[in-house]
């Protein structure tokens, strides 16, 4: 699923999920600093792990998007090369026909 698909359906993008996870992690860290409660620290550490996982998902999505753009660019380049080869062959046939 790409970010654009998620936006069309009103769902959260990977970048938004990562930002939300960072926000929640920060809230639990502030709670731990205020209270010193061990449970708040445990929750903050879990939120840190979740934020890290969300970041990895976002990074993978970016890589996938980049590779798909590169594949499309390569396909367009290949298509234009194919057109050029076709034109060259046509020109060769026309010149060979003119020489006869």
Phi, psi and omega in degrees: 000130178266169179298323182293321177299318181294322180294323180297325183265002179077019179266169181280134177282167179297322179294320178293321179296320178295316180298319179294319179296321177296321180297315180295318178301315178297322179297318180289327175295317178297320178298317179295318179296322180289315189259331184073014182287131179300327179295323177294321178295317178300317179295320178298320179293322176294317178296325177297317179296319179296317179298321178296319178294319178296322178296317179298319178296317179296317179296319178295321178296319178297318178297318180297315178298320180294317181292326178290323176296320179295322179294319178295320179296318179295322179295318178296319179296316178298322179296316180292326175295320178298318178297319180297317179297319179298317179295320179298314179298319179298317178296321178297316178296320179294320179290325178291323178292321180291330181286336182284000000 
